[in-house]
Protein backbone atom coordinates (compact mmCIF):
# COMPACT_ATOMS: atom_id res chain seq x y z
CA UNK A 1 0.00 0.00 0.00
CA UNK A 2 1.40 3.40 -0.94
CA UNK A 3 0.71 6.79 0.55
CA UNK A 4 0.47 9.47 -2.16
CA UNK A 5 0.71 12.32 0.35
CA UNK A 6 3.55 11.11 2.56
CA UNK A 7 7.30 11.40 2.19
CA UNK A 8 8.94 9.81 -0.83
CA UNK A 9 11.21 6.79 -0.65
CA UNK A 10 14.30 9.00 -1.02
CA UNK A 11 13.08 11.15 1.91
CA UNK A 12 12.71 8.06 4.06
CA UNK A 13 16.17 6.80 3.11
CA UNK A 14 17.64 10.19 4.08
CA UNK A 15 15.81 10.03 7.44
CA UNK A 16 17.11 6.50 7.97
CA UNK A 17 20.70 7.60 7.37
CA UNK A 18 20.25 10.65 9.59
CA UNK A 19 18.87 8.46 12.40
CA UNK A 20 21.71 5.95 12.12
CA UNK A 21 24.25 8.80 12.16
CA UNK A 22 22.59 10.36 15.23
CA UNK A 23 22.53 7.08 17.14
CA UNK A 24 26.16 6.45 16.15
CA UNK A 25 27.22 9.88 17.40
CA UNK A 26 25.25 9.42 20.62
CA UNK A 27 26.90 6.04 21.20
CA UNK A 28 30.36 7.37 20.39
CA UNK A 29 29.84 10.26 22.81
CA UNK A 30 28.95 7.74 25.51
CA UNK A 31 32.06 5.69 24.73
CA UNK A 32 34.30 8.75 24.74
CA UNK A 33 32.87 10.56 27.78
CA UNK A 34 31.54 7.61 29.77
CA UNK A 35 28.15 7.33 31.41
CA UNK A 36 26.65 10.61 32.61
CA UNK A 37 26.83 11.34 36.32
CA UNK A 38 24.06 13.90 36.64
CA UNK A 39 20.41 14.05 35.68
CA UNK A 40 21.08 16.52 32.85
CA UNK A 41 23.40 14.12 31.09
CA UNK A 42 20.90 11.27 31.36
CA UNK A 43 18.18 13.56 30.05
CA UNK A 44 20.24 14.59 27.01
CA UNK A 45 21.23 11.01 26.22
CA UNK A 46 17.65 9.79 26.75
CA UNK A 47 16.07 12.43 24.52
CA UNK A 48 18.64 11.88 21.76
CA UNK A 49 18.20 8.12 21.93
CA UNK A 50 14.39 8.37 21.87
CA UNK A 51 14.40 10.83 18.98
CA UNK A 52 16.88 9.02 16.75
CA UNK A 53 15.66 5.55 17.76
CA UNK A 54 12.02 6.46 17.22
CA UNK A 55 12.78 8.00 13.84
CA UNK A 56 14.79 4.91 12.87
CA UNK A 57 11.95 2.53 13.81
CA UNK A 58 9.27 4.71 12.17
CA UNK A 59 11.29 4.99 8.95
CA UNK A 60 12.08 1.27 8.80
CA UNK A 61 8.38 0.43 9.22
CA UNK A 62 7.45 2.80 6.37
CA UNK A 63 10.15 1.40 4.08
CA UNK A 64 9.44 -2.27 4.84
CA UNK A 65 5.67 -1.84 4.38
CA UNK A 66 6.25 0.33 1.28
CA UNK A 67 3.99 3.00 2.76
CA UNK A 68 5.52 5.96 0.96
CA UNK A 69 4.90 8.19 -2.00
CA UNK A 70 6.27 7.06 -5.34
CA UNK A 71 6.32 10.47 -6.96
CA UNK A 72 8.67 13.37 -6.36
CA UNK A 73 7.40 16.40 -4.45
CA UNK A 74 7.54 18.61 -7.55
CA UNK A 75 4.89 16.46 -9.24
CA UNK A 76 2.46 16.75 -6.34
CA UNK A 77 2.57 20.54 -6.10
CA UNK A 78 -0.49 22.21 -4.61
CA UNK A 79 0.52 25.67 -5.74
CA UNK A 80 -2.40 27.85 -6.77
CA UNK A 81 -0.77 28.83 -10.05
CA UNK A 82 -0.24 25.20 -11.06
CA UNK A 83 -3.56 23.79 -9.88
CA UNK A 84 -5.67 25.16 -12.71
CA UNK A 85 -7.90 27.22 -10.41
CA UNK A 86 -6.24 30.49 -11.40
CA UNK A 87 -6.01 31.73 -14.96
CA UNK A 88 -2.41 32.97 -15.52
CA UNK A 89 -3.70 35.74 -17.82
CA UNK A 90 -5.58 37.36 -14.93
CA UNK A 91 -2.54 37.59 -12.66
CA UNK A 92 -1.05 41.02 -12.10
CA UNK A 93 2.58 41.86 -12.76
CA UNK A 94 3.33 41.91 -9.02
CA UNK A 95 2.11 38.32 -8.65
CA UNK A 96 4.41 37.29 -11.48
CA UNK A 97 7.42 38.76 -9.68
CA UNK A 98 8.02 42.06 -11.45
CA UNK A 99 8.01 45.37 -9.59
CA UNK A 100 7.30 48.87 -10.78
CA UNK A 101 10.88 49.98 -10.14
CA UNK A 102 14.08 47.98 -9.63
CA UNK A 103 15.17 47.75 -6.01
CA UNK A 104 18.68 48.96 -6.87
CA UNK A 105 17.37 52.45 -7.75
CA UNK A 106 15.10 52.77 -4.70
CA UNK A 107 16.33 54.82 -1.76
CA UNK A 108 15.55 54.24 1.89
CA UNK A 109 13.45 57.43 1.95
CA UNK A 110 11.19 56.08 -0.79
CA UNK A 111 10.30 52.98 1.21
C-alpha positions, -999 to 999 in steps of 0.1 A, spaced: 0 0 0 14 34 -9 7 68 6 5 95 -22 7 123 4 36 111 26 73 114 22 89 98 -8 112 68 -7 143 90 -10 131 112 19 127 81 41 162 68 31 176 102 41 158 100 74 171 65 80 207 76 74 202 106 96 189 85 124 217 59 121 243 88 122 226 104 152 225 71 171 262 64 162 272 99 174 253 94 206 269 60 212 304 74 204 298 103 228 289 77 255 321 57 247 343 88 247 329 106 278 315 76 298 282 73 314 266 106 326 268 113 363 241 139 366 204 141 357 211 165 329 234 141 311 209 113 314 182 136 300 202 146 270 212 110 262 177 98 268 161 124 245 186 119 218 182 81 219 144 84 219 144 108 190 169 90 168 157 56 178 120 65 172 128 80 138 148 49 129 120 25 138 93 47 122 113 50 90 121 13 88 84 4 92 75 28 64 102 14 41 94 -23 48 57 -18 44 62 3 13 40 30 28 55 60 10 49 82 -20 63 71 -53 63 105 -70 87 134 -64 74 164 -45 75 186 -76 49 165 -92 25 168 -63 26 205 -61 -5 222 -46 5 257 -57 -24 278 -68 -8 288 -100 -2 252 -111 -36 238 -99 -57 252 -127 -79 272 -104 -62 305 -114 -60 317 -150 -24 330 -155 -37 357 -178 -56 374 -149 -25 376 -127 -10 410 -121 26 419 -128 33 419 -90 21 383 -86 44 373 -115 74 388 -97 80 421 -115 80 454 -96 73 489 -108 109 500 -101 141 480 -96 152 477 -60 187 490 -69 174 524 -78 151 528 -47 163 548 -18 156 542 19 135 574 20 112 561 -8 103 530 12 
